[in-house]
Structures are given as structure tokens and as C-alpha cells.
């Protein structure tokens, strides 16, 4: 119970520090943008304008960087789909041919079936890993594109209010 209290206090303190630093730095800085205010705008007015533009950009793009939801990579189905069976069948056929040459078709087919089944399973696992990696890369690219669109909308809003954004 004592450890739980310490953890909760730590989370609250870190959360307060994070929100305090986020509000002092501004939203634009958190997005990796540099904003120069027009004449006569103080830091408080700039914060208000940035928050307005956060809402406007969110409405335009559907992206909310203050409450992000990550694009989930498609989960690859790893259920048995017969890869081992197909591999075993190919292995059995090859083993039978080799066994026929050696004089024992049945034994060659059995050895080939086992080896082919193992190869089929391994090929399926490698294919699943590659598919998952591709799905993760696509999800990361999609997430980056969404954030780029959000930054464009946010920048357009601030520029319309007279700010210089880079």
C-alpha cells in the first residue's frame, strides 16, 4: 500500500510538471515549429492564439496531438493455415522421387514430408514477420502524414493571425 501511494504521488508530480512545461513552452514548440509573433502580441496572447489554432487544425484534419491515438498496425493472422501441410506435401513428393531412385519410395516420402513440413512452417513464420514489419512501417508512415497535415493546418491558422511560422 505504501508503494502504491509513492507511485501515485510520483505520477501526479510528473504529470503536473509535464503540463506546466507544456503550457510554458507552447503548443507550437511541442510540434517542432518556431513561431514569431506580430508586433504587439505578448506571450499570453500568443498562447491564446495557439490554442485557438489547435482547435481549428483539429477540426480541419481530425487529428488531436494533445490526445494522440496511435495508428495501429494491422495484426497479422498467425493461425495455422496449412503452410506446414503444403510444405509436407511438396517434401513428400520430392522425397518419393529421391526414394524411388534410391530404391525405397515410402521411406523417402516420409523423410521428405517431415522436412517439407518444417520448411513450410518456417516459411510461414518468416512471411508473418515480414507482413507485420510492413504493416508497422505503413502505420508509422500514415501517422507521420497525419501529423504533417495537422502541422500545416496549425501553421496556416497562425499565419492568418499574422504570425511567422517555420
C-alpha positions in Angstrom: 0.0 0.0 0.0 2.9 2.4 0.9 4.5 1.7 -2.6 1.2 2.4 -4.3 1.0 5.8 -2.6 4.5 6.7 -3.6 3.8 5.7 -7.2 0.6 7.8 -7.2 2.5 10.9 -5.8 5.2 10.4 -8.4 2.7 10.2 -11.2 0.9 13.3 -10.0 4.1 15.3 -9.7 5.4 14.2 -13.1 2.0 15.0 -14.6 1.9 18.5 -13.1 5.5 19.2 -14.3 4.7 17.9 -17.8 1.6 20.1 -18.1 3.3 23.1 -16.7 6.3 22.8 -19.0 3.9 22.1 -22.0 2.0 25.3 -21.3 5.1 27.4 -20.8 6.7 26.1 -24.0 3.6 26.5 -26.1 1.9 24.1 -28.4 3.9 25.2 -31.5 7.2 24.3 -29.8 5.8 20.9 -28.9 5.1 20.4 -32.6 8.6 21.3 -33.5 7.5 24.7 -35.0 9.1 28.1 -34.4 6.6 30.9 -34.1 7.4 34.6 -34.2 4.6 36.9 -33.1 3.5 40.0 -34.9 4.0 43.4 -33.3 2.0 44.0 -30.1 1.4 40.3 -29.3 2.6 39.2 -25.8 3.1 35.6 -24.7 -0.3 35.3 -23.2 -2.0 36.4 -26.5 0.2 34.0 -28.4 -0.8 31.1 -26.1 -4.5 32.0 -26.7 -4.0 32.2 -30.4 -2.1 28.8 -30.4 -4.9 27.2 -28.5 -7.5 28.6 -31.0 -5.4 27.2 -33.8 -5.1 23.8 -32.1 -8.9 23.5 -32.1 -9.1 24.8 -35.7 -6.5 22.4 -37.0 -8.1 19.6 -35.2 -11.5 20.4 -36.8 -9.8 20.6 -40.2 -7.8 17.4 -40.0 -9.4 15.2 -37.4 -6.0 14.9 -35.6 -5.7 15.9 -31.9 -2.0 16.0 -30.9 -2.9 16.8 -27.3 -4.8 13.5 -27.0 -3.0 11.3 -29.6 -4.3 7.9 -30.7 -1.7 5.9 -32.5 -2.5 4.3 -35.8 -2.5 0.6 -35.1 -0.6 -1.7 -37.4 -2.7 -4.4 -38.8 -2.3 -7.6 -36.8 -1.1 -10.5 -38.8 -3.1 -13.7 -38.5 -0.7 -16.3 -37.3 -3.3 -19.1 -37.1 -2.5 -22.4 -38.8 -3.3 -22.1 -42.5 -1.9 -25.2 -43.9 1.6 -24.0 -44.7 3.1 -27.0 -43.0 0.7 -29.3 -44.8 1.6 -27.8 -48.2 5.3 -28.0 -47.3 4.9 -31.6 -46.2 3.1 -32.5 -49.5 5.9 -30.9 -51.6 8.5 -32.5 -49.4 6.8 -35.9 -49.7 6.7 -35.7 -53.4 10.3 -34.7 -53.6 11.3 -37.4 -51.1 9.3 -40.0 -53.0 11.2 -39.2 -56.2 14.5 -39.3 -54.4 13.4 -42.5 -52.6 12.5 -44.1 -55.9 16.0 -43.5 -57.2 17.4 -44.9 -54.0 15.1 -47.9 -54.0 12.7 -47.0 -51.1 9.9 -44.7 -52.2 8.0 -44.9 -48.9 10.9 -44.0 -46.7 12.0 -41.2 -49.0 8.4 -39.8 -49.0 8.2 -39.9 -45.2 11.6 -38.1 -44.7 10.6 -35.6 -47.4 7.2 -35.0 -45.7 8.8 -34.2 -42.3 11.5 -31.9 -43.8 8.9 -30.2 -46.0 6.5 -29.6 -43.1 9.3 -28.0 -41.1 10.3 -25.8 -44.1 6.6 -24.9 -44.7 6.2 -23.8 -41.1 9.4 -21.8 -41.1 8.4 -20.1 -44.4 5.0 -19.2 -42.9 6.7 -17.7 -39.8 9.1 -15.6 -41.8 6.3 -14.4 -44.0 4.3 -13.4 -40.9 7.2 -11.4 -39.5 7.7 -9.6 -42.8 4.0 -8.8 -43.1 4.0 -7.4 -39.5 7.1 -5.3 -40.2 5.5 -3.9 -43.4 2.2 -3.2 -41.5 4.2 -1.3 -38.8 6.1 0.7 -41.4 2.8 1.6 -43.2 1.2 2.6 -39.9 4.2 4.8 -39.0 4.1 6.5 -42.4 0.3 7.1 -42.1 0.8 8.6 -38.6 3.6 10.9 -39.9 1.4 12.0 -42.8 -1.5 12.8 -40.4 0.8 14.9 -38.2 2.3 16.7 -41.2 -1.2 17.6 -42.3 -2.0 18.8 -38.8 1.1 21.0 -38.6 0.2 22.5 -42.0 -3.3 23.4 -40.8 -1.9 24.7 -37.5 0.7 26.9 -39.3 -1.9 28.2 -41.8 -4.1 29.3 -38.9 -1.3 31.1 -37.1 -0.1 32.8 -40.3 -3.6 34.0 -40.9 -3.4 35.7 -37.4 -0.1 37.5 -38.5 2.5 35.1 -37.0 5.5 33.9 -38.9 5.8 30.1 -38.6 8.7 27.9 -39.6 
